[in-house]
Amino acid sequence: MEVRDAGIVNVRNACRFLTMRGVLLPELGRHEEAEAAFKDAT
């Protein structure tokens, strides 16, 4: 997740990274963060 988070910070249009984050976070039980990532991706 660290590499993906670095991509979110450094890529101007990071919607793909945010979507991947939204998919992965529920696996860790972090549902609210996943919802926020999906909202940010749109």
Backbone hydrogen bonds in HBPLUS format (Angstrom, degrees):
<---DONOR---> <-ACCEPTOR-->    atom                        ^
c    i                          cat <-CA-CA->   ^        H-A-AA   ^      H-
h    n   atom  resd res      DA  || num        DHA   H-A  angle D-A-AA Bond
n    s   type  num  typ     dist DA aas  dist angle  dist       angle   num
A0005-ASP N   A0001-MET O   2.89 MM   4  6.06 157.9  1.94 150.4 156.6     1
A0006-ALA N   A0002-GLU O   2.99 MM   4  6.20 150.2  2.08 143.4 151.0     2
A0007-GLY N   A0003-VAL O   3.04 MM   4  6.37 148.6  2.14 145.0 153.6     3
A0008-ILE N   A0004-ARG O   3.02 MM   4  6.38 147.6  2.13 145.8 154.6     4
A0009-VAL N   A0005-ASP O   3.19 MM   4  6.48 152.6  2.27 145.2 151.2     5
A0010-ASN N   A0006-ALA O   2.99 MM   4  6.15 153.0  2.07 147.6 155.3     6
A0011-VAL N   A0007-GLY O   2.88 MM   4  5.57 140.3  2.03 150.8 154.7     7
A0018-LEU N   A0014-ALA O   2.94 MM   4  6.20 161.8  1.97 160.6 166.5     8
A0019-THR N   A0015-CYS O   2.93 MM   4  6.06 151.6  2.01 142.7 150.1     9
A0020-MET N   A0016-ARG O   2.98 MM   4  6.25 159.7  2.02 147.8 153.1    10
A0021-ARG N   A0017-PHE O   2.88 MM   4  6.14 154.4  1.94 146.6 154.2    11
A0022-GLY N   A0018-LEU O   2.89 MM   4  6.15 152.6  1.96 144.0 151.4    12
A0023-VAL N   A0019-THR O   3.03 MM   4  6.34 135.9  2.23 142.7 154.6    13
A0023-VAL N   A0020-MET O   3.14 MM   3  5.07 129.1  2.41  93.1 106.7    14
A0024-LEU N   A0020-MET O   2.96 MM   4  6.21 153.5  2.03 150.3 157.4    15
A0025-LEU N   A0021-ARG O   2.94 MM   4  5.94 164.6  1.96 159.6 161.9    16
A0027-GLU N   A0024-LEU O   3.03 MM   3  5.50 133.2  2.25 112.1 124.4    17
A0028-LEU N   A0025-LEU O   2.87 MM   3  5.23 143.8  2.00 109.3 120.3    18
A0030-ARG N   A0025-LEU O   3.06 MM   5  5.17 162.7  2.09 140.4 134.9    19
A0029-GLY N   A0026-PRO O   2.90 MM   3  4.71 159.1  1.95 101.1 107.4    20
A0034-ALA N   A0030-ARG O   3.10 MM   4  6.36 147.2  2.21 142.6 152.5    21
A0035-GLU N   A0031-HIS O   2.96 MM   4  6.26 157.3  2.01 150.7 155.7    22
A0036-ALA N   A0032-GLU O   3.08 MM   4  6.34 157.9  2.13 144.8 150.5    23
A0037-ALA N   A0033-GLU O   2.92 MM   4  6.16 151.5  2.00 145.1 153.0    24
A0038-PHE N   A0034-ALA O   3.03 MM   4  6.32 157.1  2.08 152.4 157.5    25
A0039-LYS N   A0035-GLU O   3.03 MM   4  6.30 156.6  2.08 147.9 154.5    26
A0040-ASP N   A0036-ALA O   2.90 MM   4  6.13 157.2  1.95 149.4 155.6    27
A0041-ALA N   A0037-ALA O   2.94 MM   4  6.10 140.6  2.10 140.9 151.8    28
A0042-THR N   A0039-LYS O   3.26 MM   3  5.45 140.8  2.42  99.3 109.5    29
